[in-house]
Amino acid sequence: MSIKLYYLHDPMCSWCWGYRPVWDVLQQNLPAAIKVEYVAGGLAPDSNISMPIAQQQMIQNHWRTIENKLGTTFNHAFWTENTPRRSTYNACRAAISAHKQAVQKPMIDAI
């Protein structure tokens, strides 16, 4: 009998990334009967509007909190090398499309 474990996530969620090492260990220790199914869902609606500075600062603070509490690192150059938007739908679409091609985990890792 196979059991399905649904992993609901957003590929660009800071906390999802922060807990990624824990998730990796959990997956390695799951019984073979448990199959993981990834379900991507967007944190932020589709938008081409630049993220407000206050929101950028808030998210950067989340990143620092996650690094301090969990040890997971982030690419802080993102904030100076890009024009951030408050939209995670493209990353979710990429994960969903990759799922249909049986390469979802590598896509999530790449994002």
C-alpha positions as CSV (number, residue, x, y, z in Angstrom):
1,M,0.0,0.0,0.0
2,S,1.4,3.4,-1.0
3,I,0.8,6.5,1.1
4,K,1.0,10.0,-0.4
5,L,2.5,12.9,1.5
6,Y,1.6,16.3,0.0
7,Y,4.3,19.0,0.3
8,L,2.6,22.3,-0.1
9,H,5.1,25.0,-0.9
10,D,6.1,28.1,-2.9
11,P,9.5,27.7,-4.6
12,M,10.3,31.3,-3.6
13,C,9.1,31.1,0.0
14,S,11.9,32.2,2.3
15,W,10.7,29.8,5.1
16,C,10.3,26.9,2.7
17,W,14.0,27.5,1.7
18,G,15.0,28.0,5.3
19,Y,13.6,24.6,6.3
20,R,14.9,22.9,3.2
21,P,17.7,21.0,5.0
22,V,15.1,19.6,7.5
23,W,12.8,18.6,4.6
24,D,15.7,16.9,2.8
25,V,16.5,14.8,6.0
26,L,12.9,14.0,6.5
27,Q,12.6,12.7,2.9
28,Q,15.6,10.5,3.3
29,N,14.1,8.9,6.3
30,L,10.6,8.3,4.9
31,P,9.5,4.7,4.5
32,A,9.5,3.6,0.9
33,A,5.7,3.3,1.0
34,I,5.3,7.0,1.4
35,K,5.4,8.9,-1.9
36,V,5.9,12.7,-1.9
37,E,3.8,14.9,-4.1
38,Y,4.8,18.5,-4.4
39,V,2.0,21.1,-4.7
40,A,3.2,24.6,-5.6
41,G,1.1,27.5,-4.6
42,G,1.9,31.2,-4.9
43,L,2.4,33.5,-2.0
44,A,2.0,36.6,-4.0
45,P,-0.2,37.3,-7.0
46,D,1.0,37.7,-10.6
47,S,2.4,41.1,-11.0
48,N,5.0,43.1,-13.0
49,I,5.0,45.9,-10.4
50,S,8.3,46.5,-8.6
51,M,8.2,45.6,-5.0
52,P,8.0,48.6,-2.6
53,I,11.2,49.4,-0.7
54,A,9.5,48.8,2.7
55,Q,8.5,45.3,1.6
56,Q,12.0,44.6,0.2
57,Q,13.4,45.5,3.6
58,M,10.9,43.4,5.4
59,I,11.8,40.3,3.3
60,Q,15.5,41.0,3.7
61,N,14.9,41.0,7.4
62,H,13.1,37.7,7.1
63,W,16.1,36.3,5.3
64,R,18.5,37.4,8.1
65,T,16.2,35.9,10.7
66,I,16.1,32.6,8.9
67,E,19.8,32.6,8.5
68,N,20.3,33.3,12.2
69,K,17.8,30.8,13.4
70,L,18.2,28.0,10.9
71,G,21.6,28.5,9.3
72,T,20.3,28.5,5.8
73,T,21.9,31.1,3.5
74,F,20.4,33.3,0.9
75,N,21.8,35.2,-2.1
76,H,21.6,38.8,-0.8
77,A,23.0,40.1,-4.0
78,F,19.6,39.5,-5.4
79,W,18.4,42.8,-3.9
80,T,21.0,44.9,-5.6
81,E,21.3,43.0,-8.9
82,N,17.6,42.8,-9.7
83,T,14.4,44.8,-9.6
84,P,12.4,42.6,-7.2
85,R,8.7,42.1,-7.8
86,R,6.2,40.7,-5.3
87,S,5.2,37.8,-7.5
88,T,6.0,34.1,-7.1
89,Y,3.6,32.8,-9.7
90,N,6.3,32.4,-12.4
91,A,8.3,30.2,-10.0
92,C,5.2,28.2,-9.2
93,R,4.4,27.8,-12.9
94,A,7.9,26.6,-13.6
95,A,7.6,24.0,-10.8
96,I,4.2,22.8,-12.1
97,S,5.5,22.6,-15.7
98,A,8.6,20.7,-14.5
99,H,6.3,18.3,-12.7
100,K,4.6,17.5,-16.0
101,Q,8.0,16.6,-17.4
102,A,9.1,14.6,-14.3
103,V,11.8,17.1,-13.3
104,Q,10.1,19.0,-10.6
105,K,12.7,18.5,-7.9
106,P,15.6,19.7,-10.0
107,M,13.5,22.7,-11.0
108,I,12.7,23.6,-7.4
109,D,16.4,23.3,-6.6
110,A,17.3,25.6,-9.4
111,I,14.8,28.2,-8.4
